[in-house]
Amino acid sequence: MAHKTITISEEAYNLLKENKKENESFTEVIKRILTSKKKKEDLIAWLSSQKDLSDLADSVESVFDDRMNINLRF
């Protein structure tokens, strides 16, 4: 597999590091986050396209947004 070097801010690095699971590479965490975001967007788009489900789509999107803003303290 080819490798690329990218430059990111220290803030972005710290966010990646916070989301990194034990024994997970940075490549794996990036792929996991981007894949789950795509699934979320696909779900919301599908719900929005269905008759009588636009309210549900709005609620699901709100829940996803709320989850992104939760700060857990250990």
PDB file of N, CA, C and O in Angstrom:
ATOM      1  N   MET A   1       0.848  -1.171   0.000  1.00  0.00           N
ATOM      2  CA  MET A   1       0.000   0.000   0.000  1.00  0.00           C
ATOM      3  C   MET A   1       0.896   1.236   0.000  1.00  0.00           C
ATOM      4  O   MET A   1       1.874   1.319   0.742  1.00  0.00           O
ATOM      5  N   ALA A   2       0.535   2.190  -0.850  1.00  0.00           N
ATOM      6  CA  ALA A   2       1.285   3.441  -0.912  1.00  0.00           C
ATOM      7  C   ALA A   2       0.976   4.286   0.316  1.00  0.00           C
ATOM      8  O   ALA A   2      -0.103   4.184   0.899  1.00  0.00           O
ATOM      9  N   HIS A   3       1.921   5.108   0.694  1.00  0.00           N
ATOM     10  CA  HIS A   3       1.740   5.991   1.837  1.00  0.00           C
ATOM     11  C   HIS A   3       1.910   7.430   1.387  1.00  0.00           C
ATOM     12  O   HIS A   3       2.717   7.719   0.503  1.00  0.00           O
ATOM     13  N   LYS A   4       1.158   8.321   1.987  1.00  0.00           N
ATOM     14  CA  LYS A   4       1.246   9.754   1.730  1.00  0.00           C
ATOM     15  C   LYS A   4       1.477  10.464   3.048  1.00  0.00           C
ATOM     16  O   LYS A   4       0.985  10.035   4.092  1.00  0.00           O
ATOM     17  N   THR A   5       2.215  11.534   2.996  1.00  0.00           N
ATOM     18  CA  THR A   5       2.437  12.365   4.173  1.00  0.00           C
ATOM     19  C   THR A   5       1.556  13.600   4.045  1.00  0.00           C
ATOM     20  O   THR A   5       1.545  14.265   3.009  1.00  0.00           O
ATOM     21  N   ILE A   6       0.811  13.898   5.116  1.00  0.00           N
ATOM     22  CA  ILE A   6      -0.030  15.087   5.122  1.00  0.00           C
ATOM     23  C   ILE A   6       0.353  15.955   6.317  1.00  0.00           C
ATOM     24  O   ILE A   6       0.889  15.466   7.312  1.00  0.00           O
ATOM     25  N   THR A   7       0.072  17.233   6.204  1.00  0.00           N
ATOM     26  CA  THR A   7       0.306  18.160   7.302  1.00  0.00           C
ATOM     27  C   THR A   7      -1.042  18.576   7.860  1.00  0.00           C
ATOM     28  O   THR A   7      -1.919  19.031   7.125  1.00  0.00           O
ATOM     29  N   ILE A   8      -1.197  18.416   9.176  1.00  0.00           N
ATOM     30  CA  ILE A   8      -2.429  18.830   9.839  1.00  0.00           C
ATOM     31  C   ILE A   8      -2.064  19.694  11.033  1.00  0.00           C
ATOM     32  O   ILE A   8      -0.932  19.665  11.516  1.00  0.00           O
ATOM     33  N   SER A   9      -3.029  20.455  11.496  1.00  0.00           N
ATOM     34  CA  SER A   9      -2.782  21.307  12.652  1.00  0.00           C
ATOM     35  C   SER A   9      -2.650  20.443  13.904  1.00  0.00           C
ATOM     36  O   SER A   9      -3.071  19.286  13.926  1.00  0.00           O
ATOM     37  N   GLU A  10      -2.070  21.017  14.924  1.00  0.00           N
ATOM     38  CA  GLU A  10      -1.954  20.297  16.192  1.00  0.00           C
ATOM     39  C   GLU A  10      -3.336  19.996  16.764  1.00  0.00           C
ATOM     40  O   GLU A  10      -3.548  18.948  17.375  1.00  0.00           O
ATOM     41  N   GLU A  11      -4.275  20.922  16.563  1.00  0.00           N
ATOM     42  CA  GLU A  11      -5.645  20.706  17.029  1.00  0.00           C
ATOM     43  C   GLU A  11      -6.268  19.486  16.336  1.00  0.00           C
ATOM     44  O   GLU A  11      -6.904  18.659  16.989  1.00  0.00           O
ATOM     45  N   ALA A  12      -6.085  19.376  15.013  1.00  0.00           N
ATOM     46  CA  ALA A  12      -6.617  18.231  14.273  1.00  0.00           C
ATOM     47  C   ALA A  12      -5.948  16.940  14.738  1.00  0.00           C
ATOM     48  O   ALA A  12      -6.618  15.920  14.902  1.00  0.00           O
ATOM     49  N   TYR A  13      -4.640  16.977  14.952  1.00  0.00           N
ATOM     50  CA  TYR A  13      -3.919  15.811  15.452  1.00  0.00           C
ATOM     51  C   TYR A  13      -4.475  15.370  16.807  1.00  0.00           C
ATOM     52  O   TYR A  13      -4.697  14.181  17.036  1.00  0.00           O
ATOM     53  N   ASN A  14      -4.696  16.329  17.695  1.00  0.00           N
ATOM     54  CA  ASN A  14      -5.213  15.993  19.023  1.00  0.00           C
ATOM     55  C   ASN A  14      -6.614  15.393  18.948  1.00  0.00           C
ATOM     56  O   ASN A  14      -6.937  14.477  19.704  1.00  0.00           O
ATOM     57  N   LEU A  15      -7.449  15.904  18.039  1.00  0.00           N
ATOM     58  CA  LEU A  15      -8.783  15.340  17.857  1.00  0.00           C
ATOM     59  C   LEU A  15      -8.706  13.903  17.350  1.00  0.00           C
ATOM     60  O   LEU A  15      -9.442  13.032  17.813  1.00  0.00           O
ATOM     61  N   LEU A  16      -7.811  13.667  16.398  1.00  0.00           N
ATOM     62  CA  LEU A  16      -7.624  12.293  15.915  1.00  0.00           C
ATOM     63  C   LEU A  16      -7.136  11.385  17.037  1.00  0.00           C
ATOM     64  O   LEU A  16      -7.620  10.265  17.205  1.00  0.00           O
ATOM     65  N   LYS A  17      -6.175  11.884  17.795  1.00  0.00           N
ATOM     66  CA  LYS A  17      -5.613  11.097  18.897  1.00  0.00           C
ATOM     67  C   LYS A  17      -6.679  10.763  19.933  1.00  0.00           C
ATOM     68  O   LYS A  17      -6.695   9.652  20.462  1.00  0.00           O
ATOM     69  N   GLU A  18      -7.576  11.715  20.234  1.00  0.00           N
ATOM     70  CA  GLU A  18      -8.654  11.483  21.195  1.00  0.00           C
ATOM     71  C   GLU A  18      -9.637  10.421  20.706  1.00  0.00           C
ATOM     72  O   GLU A  18     -10.217   9.687  21.507  1.00  0.00           O
ATOM     73  N   ASN A  19      -9.819  10.342  19.385  1.00  0.00           N
ATOM     74  CA  ASN A  19     -10.766   9.395  18.809  1.00  0.00           C
ATOM     75  C   ASN A  19     -10.145   8.052  18.471  1.00  0.00           C
ATOM     76  O   ASN A  19     -10.846   7.130  18.055  1.00  0.00           O
ATOM     77  N   LYS A  20      -8.843   7.935  18.645  1.00  0.00           N
ATOM     78  CA  LYS A  20      -8.106   6.720  18.316  1.00  0.00           C
ATOM     79  C   LYS A  20      -8.323   5.669  19.402  1.00  0.00           C
ATOM     80  O   LYS A  20      -8.127   5.932  20.589  1.00  0.00           O
ATOM     81  N   LYS A  21      -8.730   4.478  18.973  1.00  0.00           N
ATOM     82  CA  LYS A  21      -8.912   3.381  19.913  1.00  0.00           C
ATOM     83  C   LYS A  21      -7.572   2.682  20.146  1.00  0.00           C
ATOM     84  O   LYS A  21      -6.627   2.847  19.375  1.00  0.00           O
ATOM     85  N   GLU A  22      -7.512   1.908  21.215  1.00  0.00           N
ATOM     86  CA  GLU A  22      -6.290   1.158  21.520  1.00  0.00           C
ATOM     87  C   GLU A  22      -5.955   0.239  20.344  1.00  0.00           C
ATOM     88  O   GLU A  22      -6.832  -0.431  19.800  1.00  0.00           O
ATOM     89  N   ASN A  23      -4.705   0.216  19.968  1.00  0.00           N
ATOM     90  CA  ASN A  23      -4.199  -0.620  18.865  1.00  0.00           C
ATOM     91  C   ASN A  23      -4.779  -0.233  17.500  1.00  0.00           C
ATOM     92  O   ASN A  23      -4.786  -1.055  16.584  1.00  0.00           O
ATOM     93  N   GLU A  24      -5.257   0.989  17.353  1.00  0.00           N
ATOM     94  CA  GLU A  24      -5.791   1.457  16.082  1.00  0.00           C
ATOM     95  C   GLU A  24      -4.807   2.468  15.497  1.00  0.00           C
ATOM     96  O   GLU A  24      -4.330   3.356  16.204  1.00  0.00           O
ATOM     97  N   SER A  25      -4.509   2.333  14.225  1.00  0.00           N
ATOM     98  CA  SER A  25      -3.617   3.293  13.576  1.00  0.00           C
ATOM     99  C   SER A  25      -4.393   4.564  13.235  1.00  0.00           C
ATOM    100  O   SER A  25      -5.624   4.570  13.236  1.00  0.00           O
ATOM    101  N   PHE A  26      -3.664   5.631  12.947  1.00  0.00           N
ATOM    102  CA  PHE A  26      -4.324   6.869  12.546  1.00  0.00           C
ATOM    103  C   PHE A  26      -5.073   6.663  11.223  1.00  0.00           C
ATOM    104  O   PHE A  26      -6.145   7.236  11.026  1.00  0.00           O
ATOM    105  N   THR A  27      -4.522   5.858  10.327  1.00  0.00           N
ATOM    106  CA  THR A  27      -5.227   5.531   9.084  1.00  0.00           C
ATOM    107  C   THR A  27      -6.563   4.880   9.386  1.00  0.00           C
ATOM    108  O   THR A  27      -7.578   5.231   8.785  1.00  0.00           O
ATOM    109  N   GLU A  28      -6.568   3.940  10.309  1.00  0.00           N
ATOM    110  CA  GLU A  28      -7.806   3.242  10.662  1.00  0.00           C
ATOM    111  C   GLU A  28      -8.830   4.177  11.299  1.00  0.00           C
ATOM    112  O   GLU A  28     -10.021   4.079  11.005  1.00  0.00           O
ATOM    113  N   VAL A  29      -8.379   5.079  12.164  1.00  0.00           N
ATOM    114  CA  VAL A  29      -9.326   6.001  12.803  1.00  0.00           C
ATOM    115  C   VAL A  29      -9.924   6.960  11.771  1.00  0.00           C
ATOM    116  O   VAL A  29     -11.117   7.256  11.834  1.00  0.00           O
ATOM    117  N   ILE A  30      -9.133   7.441  10.839  1.00  0.00           N
ATOM    118  CA  ILE A  30      -9.639   8.330   9.792  1.00  0.00           C
ATOM    119  C   ILE A  30     -10.669   7.595   8.940  1.00  0.00           C
ATOM    120  O   ILE A  30     -11.740   8.130   8.654  1.00  0.00           O
ATOM    121  N   LYS A  31     -10.346   6.371   8.536  1.00  0.00           N
ATOM    122  CA  LYS A  31     -11.283   5.598   7.726  1.00  0.00           C
ATOM    123  C   LYS A  31     -12.573   5.300   8.489  1.00  0.00           C
ATOM    124  O   LYS A  31     -13.658   5.359   7.910  1.00  0.00           O
ATOM    125  N   ARG A  32     -12.467   4.982   9.774  1.00  0.00           N
ATOM    126  CA  ARG A  32     -13.647   4.684  10.585  1.00  0.00           C
ATOM    127  C   ARG A  32     -14.547   5.905  10.696  1.00  0.00           C
ATOM    128  O   ARG A  32     -15.762   5.805  10.522  1.00  0.00           O
ATOM    129  N   ILE A  33     -13.955   7.053  10.985  1.00  0.00           N
ATOM    130  CA  ILE A  33     -14.737   8.273  11.151  1.00  0.00           C
ATOM    131  C   ILE A  33     -15.386   8.683   9.833  1.00  0.00           C
ATOM    132  O   ILE A  33     -16.569   9.021   9.805  1.00  0.00           O
ATOM    133  N   LEU A  34     -14.635   8.658   8.757  1.00  0.00           N
ATOM    134  CA  LEU A  34     -15.194   9.074   7.468  1.00  0.00           C
ATOM    135  C   LEU A  34     -16.255   8.103   6.978  1.00  0.00           C
ATOM    136  O   LEU A  34     -17.241   8.526   6.374  1.00  0.00           O
ATOM    137  N   THR A  35     -16.076   6.829   7.221  1.00  0.00           N
ATOM    138  CA  THR A  35     -17.069   5.836   6.807  1.00  0.00           C
ATOM    139  C   THR A  35     -18.356   6.014   7.595  1.00  0.00           C
ATOM    140  O   THR A  35     -19.444   5.952   7.022  1.00  0.00           O
ATOM    141  N   SER A  36     -18.250   6.233   8.898  1.00  0.00           N
ATOM    142  CA  SER A  36     -19.463   6.395   9.702  1.00  0.00           C
ATOM    143  C   SER A  36     -20.185   7.688   9.328  1.00  0.00           C
ATOM    144  O   SER A  36     -21.414   7.740   9.365  1.00  0.00           O
ATOM    145  N   LYS A  37     -19.441   8.723   8.972  1.00  0.00           N
ATOM    146  CA  LYS A  37     -20.073   9.980   8.556  1.00  0.00           C
ATOM    147  C   LYS A  37     -20.844   9.768   7.257  1.00  0.00           C
ATOM    148  O   LYS A  37     -21.950  10.285   7.102  1.00  0.00           O
ATOM    149  N   LYS A  38     -20.271   9.016   6.331  1.00  0.00           N
ATOM    150  CA  LYS A  38     -20.944   8.729   5.059  1.00  0.00           C
ATOM    151  C   LYS A  38     -22.228   7.957   5.311  1.00  0.00           C
ATOM    152  O   LYS A  38     -23.256   8.255   4.702  1.00  0.00           O
ATOM    153  N   LYS A  39     -22.188   6.976   6.195  1.00  0.00           N
ATOM    154  CA  LYS A  39     -23.385   6.192   6.511  1.00  0.00           C
ATOM    155  C   LYS A  39     -24.461   7.089   7.111  1.00  0.00           C
ATOM    156  O   LYS A  39     -25.640   6.951   6.787  1.00  0.00           O
ATOM    157  N   LYS A  40     -24.059   8.005   7.983  1.00  0.00           N
ATOM    158  CA  LYS A  40     -25.014   8.940   8.595  1.00  0.00           C
ATOM    159  C   LYS A  40     -25.670   9.789   7.520  1.00  0.00           C
ATOM    160  O   LYS A  40     -26.892   9.939   7.504  1.00  0.00           O
ATOM    161  N   GLU A  41     -24.872  10.342   6.628  1.00  0.00           N
ATOM    162  CA  GLU A  41     -25.407  11.191   5.569  1.00  0.00           C
ATOM    163  C   GLU A  41     -26.328  10.406   4.641  1.00  0.00           C
ATOM    164  O   GLU A  41     -27.359  10.919   4.206  1.00  0.00           O
ATOM    165  N   ASP A  42     -25.952   9.148   4.335  1.00  0.00           N
ATOM    166  CA  ASP A  42     -26.796   8.306   3.487  1.00  0.00           C
ATOM    167  C   ASP A  42     -28.127   8.016   4.163  1.00  0.00           C
ATOM    168  O   ASP A  42     -29.172   8.063   3.515  1.00  0.00           O
ATOM    169  N   LEU A  43     -28.102   7.716   5.460  1.00  0.00           N
ATOM    170  CA  LEU A  43     -29.328   7.426   6.203  1.00  0.00           C
ATOM    171  C   LEU A  43     -30.250   8.645   6.212  1.00  0.00           C
ATOM    172  O   LEU A  43     -31.445   8.526   5.942  1.00  0.00           O
ATOM    173  N   ILE A  44     -29.700   9.800   6.519  1.00  0.00           N
ATOM    174  CA  ILE A  44     -30.514  11.018   6.584  1.00  0.00           C
ATOM    175  C   ILE A  44     -31.074  11.356   5.202  1.00  0.00           C
ATOM    176  O   ILE A  44     -32.233  11.757   5.087  1.00  0.00           O
ATOM    177  N   ALA A  45     -30.271  11.200   4.164  1.00  0.00           N
ATOM    178  CA  ALA A  45     -30.747  11.476   2.806  1.00  0.00           C
ATOM    179  C   ALA A  45     -31.882  10.528   2.427  1.00  0.00           C
ATOM    180  O   ALA A  45     -32.873  10.952   1.834  1.00  0.00           O
ATOM    181  N   TRP A  46     -31.739   9.242   2.770  1.00  0.00           N
ATOM    182  CA  TRP A  46     -32.793   8.278   2.446  1.00  0.00           C
ATOM    183  C   TRP A  46     -34.076   8.599   3.212  1.00  0.00           C
ATOM    184  O   TRP A  46     -35.165   8.592   2.637  1.00  0.00           O
ATOM    185  N   LEU A  47     -33.944   8.879   4.510  1.00  0.00           N
ATOM    186  CA  LEU A  47     -35.129   9.213   5.300  1.00  0.00           C
ATOM    187  C   LEU A  47     -35.823  10.460   4.742  1.00  0.00           C
ATOM    188  O   LEU A  47     -37.050  10.519   4.669  1.00  0.00           O
ATOM    189  N   SER A  48     -35.034  11.438   4.356  1.00  0.00           N
ATOM    190  CA  SER A  48     -35.596  12.686   3.819  1.00  0.00           C
ATOM    191  C   SER A  48     -36.337  12.453   2.513  1.00  0.00           C
ATOM    192  O   SER A  48     -37.293  13.162   2.199  1.00  0.00           O
ATOM    193  N   SER A  49     -35.896  11.462   1.757  1.00  0.00           N
ATOM    194  CA  SER A  49     -36.525  11.200   0.456  1.00  0.00           C
ATOM    195  C   SER A  49     -37.823  10.404   0.564  1.00  0.00           C
ATOM    196  O   SER A  49     -38.590  10.327  -0.396  1.00  0.00           O
ATOM    197  N   GLN A  50     -38.065   9.817   1.726  1.00  0.00           N
ATOM    198  CA  GLN A  50     -39.257   8.995   1.912  1.00  0.00           C
ATOM    199  C   GLN A  50     -40.445   9.853   2.354  1.00  0.00           C
ATOM    200  O   GLN A  50     -40.320  10.741   3.197  1.00  0.00           O
ATOM    201  N   LYS A  51     -41.583   9.559   1.762  1.00  0.00           N
ATOM    202  CA  LYS A  51     -42.807  10.285   2.103  1.00  0.00           C
ATOM    203  C   LYS A  51     -43.108  10.098   3.583  1.00  0.00           C
ATOM    204  O   LYS A  51     -43.037   8.980   4.092  1.00  0.00           O
ATOM    205  N   ASP A  52     -43.435  11.154   4.263  1.00  0.00           N
ATOM    206  CA  ASP A  52     -43.835  11.151   5.673  1.00  0.00           C
ATOM    207  C   ASP A  52     -42.692  10.829   6.644  1.00  0.00           C
ATOM    208  O   ASP A  52     -42.956  10.590   7.822  1.00  0.00           O
ATOM    209  N   LEU A  53     -41.441  10.815   6.192  1.00  0.00           N
ATOM    210  CA  LEU A  53     -40.337  10.527   7.106  1.00  0.00           C
ATOM    211  C   LEU A  53     -39.404  11.719   7.300  1.00  0.00           C
ATOM    212  O   LEU A  53     -38.355  11.580   7.929  1.00  0.00           O
ATOM    213  N   SER A  54     -39.765  12.879   6.776  1.00  0.00           N
ATOM    214  CA  SER A  54     -38.869  14.030   6.896  1.00  0.00           C
ATOM    215  C   SER A  54     -38.699  14.458   8.355  1.00  0.00           C
ATOM    216  O   SER A  54     -37.619  14.900   8.748  1.00  0.00           O
ATOM    217  N   ASP A  55     -39.760  14.330   9.160  1.00  0.00           N
ATOM    218  CA  ASP A  55     -39.628  14.652  10.583  1.00  0.00           C
ATOM    219  C   ASP A  55     -38.660  13.697  11.272  1.00  0.00           C
ATOM    220  O   ASP A  55     -37.859  14.106  12.113  1.00  0.00           O
ATOM    221  N   LEU A  56     -38.743  12.419  10.905  1.00  0.00           N
ATOM    222  CA  LEU A  56     -37.812  11.437  11.463  1.00  0.00           C
ATOM    223  C   LEU A  56     -36.383  11.758  11.034  1.00  0.00           C
ATOM    224  O   LEU A  56     -35.456  11.655  11.838  1.00  0.00           O
ATOM    225  N   ALA A  57     -36.203  12.141   9.785  1.00  0.00           N
ATOM    226  CA  ALA A  57     -34.867  12.507   9.295  1.00  0.00           C
ATOM    227  C   ALA A  57     -34.300  13.668  10.106  1.00  0.00           C
ATOM    228  O   ALA A  57     -33.125  13.658  10.472  1.00  0.00           O
ATOM    229  N   ASP A  58     -35.131  14.664  10.385  1.00  0.00           N
ATOM    230  CA  ASP A  58     -34.686  15.807  11.189  1.00  0.00           C
ATOM    231  C   ASP A  58     -34.304  15.369  12.600  1.00  0.00           C
ATOM    232  O   ASP A  58     -33.308  15.836  13.152  1.00  0.00           O
ATOM    233  N   SER A  59     -35.092  14.479  13.175  1.00  0.00           N
ATOM    234  CA  SER A  59     -34.806  13.987  14.530  1.00  0.00           C
ATOM    235  C   SER A  59     -33.509  13.187  14.569  1.00  0.00           C
ATOM    236  O   SER A  59     -32.706  13.349  15.487  1.00  0.00           O
ATOM    237  N   VAL A  60     -33.302  12.327  13.580  1.00  0.00           N
ATOM    238  CA  VAL A  60     -32.078  11.518  13.515  1.00  0.00           C
ATOM    239  C   VAL A  60     -30.868  12.431  13.367  1.00  0.00           C
ATOM    240  O   VAL A  60     -29.854  12.239  14.038  1.00  0.00           O
ATOM    241  N   GLU A  61     -30.974  13.420  12.493  1.00  0.00           N
ATOM    242  CA  GLU A  61     -29.860  14.355  12.308  1.00  0.00           C
ATOM    243  C   GLU A  61     -29.569  15.112  13.599  1.00  0.00           C
ATOM    244  O   GLU A  61     -28.407  15.340  13.935  1.00  0.00           O
ATOM    245  N   SER A  62     -30.602  15.496  14.315  1.00  0.00           N
ATOM    246  CA  SER A  62     -30.423  16.197  15.587  1.00  0.00           C
ATOM    247  C   SER A  62     -29.709  15.327  16.610  1.00  0.00           C
ATOM    248  O   SER A  62     -28.836  15.803  17.337  1.00  0.00           O
ATOM    249  N   VAL A  63     -30.079  14.055  16.665  1.00  0.00           N
ATOM    250  CA  VAL A  63     -29.419  13.120  17.594  1.00  0.00           C
ATOM    251  C   VAL A  63     -27.941  12.969  17.238  1.00  0.00           C
ATOM    252  O   VAL A  63     -27.081  12.998  18.118  1.00  0.00           O
ATOM    253  N   PHE A  64     -27.647  12.805  15.939  1.00  0.00           N
ATOM    254  CA  PHE A  64     -26.249  12.706  15.524  1.00  0.00           C
ATOM    255  C   PHE A  64     -25.474  13.962  15.909  1.00  0.00           C
ATOM    256  O   PHE A  64     -24.351  13.877  16.405  1.00  0.00           O
ATOM    257  N   ASP A  65     -26.075  15.127  15.678  1.00  0.00           N
ATOM    258  CA  ASP A  65     -25.407  16.389  16.018  1.00  0.00           C
ATOM    259  C   ASP A  65     -25.171  16.493  17.526  1.00  0.00           C
ATOM    260  O   ASP A  65     -24.101  16.915  17.964  1.00  0.00           O
ATOM    261  N   ASP A  66     -26.180  16.104  18.319  1.00  0.00           N
ATOM    262  CA  ASP A  66     -26.031  16.137  19.773  1.00  0.00           C
ATOM    263  C   ASP A  66     -24.905  15.213  20.228  1.00  0.00           C
ATOM    264  O   ASP A  66     -24.126  15.568  21.113  1.00  0.00           O
ATOM    265  N   ARG A  67     -24.821  14.039  19.629  1.00  0.00           N
ATOM    266  CA  ARG A  67     -23.769  13.083  20.001  1.00  0.00           C
ATOM    267  C   ARG A  67     -22.380  13.628  19.707  1.00  0.00           C
ATOM    268  O   ARG A  67     -21.426  13.335  20.428  1.00  0.00           O
ATOM    269  N   MET A  68     -22.267  14.426  18.640  1.00  0.00           N
ATOM    270  CA  MET A  68     -20.964  14.993  18.281  1.00  0.00           C
ATOM    271  C   MET A  68     -20.530  16.061  19.281  1.00  0.00           C
ATOM    272  O   MET A  68     -19.339  16.351  19.397  1.00  0.00           O
ATOM    273  N   ASN A  69     -21.482  16.645  20.002  1.00  0.00           N
ATOM    274  CA  ASN A  69     -21.184  17.737  20.924  1.00  0.00           C
ATOM    275  C   ASN A  69     -21.060  17.294  22.378  1.00  0.00           C
ATOM    276  O   ASN A  69     -20.886  18.127  23.268  1.00  0.00           O
ATOM    277  N   ILE A  70     -21.146  16.005  22.619  1.00  0.00           N
ATOM    278  CA  ILE A  70     -21.029  15.497  23.982  1.00  0.00           C
ATOM    279  C   ILE A  70     -19.563  15.414  24.374  1.00  0.00           C
ATOM    280  O   ILE A  70     -18.744  14.872  23.631  1.00  0.00           O
ATOM    281  N   ASN A  71     -19.237  15.948  25.536  1.00  0.00           N
ATOM    282  CA  ASN A  71     -17.879  15.857  26.067  1.00  0.00           C
ATOM    283  C   ASN A  71     -17.917  14.937  27.283  1.00  0.00           C
ATOM    284  O   ASN A  71     -18.447  15.298  28.334  1.00  0.00           O
ATOM    285  N   LEU A  72     -17.354  13.757  27.125  1.00  0.00           N
ATOM    286  CA  LEU A  72     -17.324  12.816  28.238  1.00  0.00           C
ATOM    287  C   LEU A  72     -16.155  13.154  29.169  1.00  0.00           C
ATOM    288  O   LEU A  72     -15.070  13.528  28.724  1.00  0.00           O
ATOM    289  N   ARG A  73     -16.399  13.017  30.423  1.00  0.00           N
ATOM    290  CA  ARG A  73     -15.325  13.257  31.424  1.00  0.00           C
ATOM    291  C   ARG A  73     -15.049  11.952  32.127  1.00  0.00           C
ATOM    292  O   ARG A  73     -15.970  11.247  32.539  1.00  0.00           O
ATOM    293  N   PHE A  74     -13.797  11.639  32.262  1.00  0.00           N
ATOM    294  CA  PHE A  74     -13.397  10.401  32.921  1.00  0.00           C
ATOM    295  C   PHE A  74     -12.721  10.695  34.218  1.00  0.00           C
ATOM    296  O   PHE A  74     -12.309   9.774  34.923  1.00  0.00           O
TER     297      PHE A  74
END
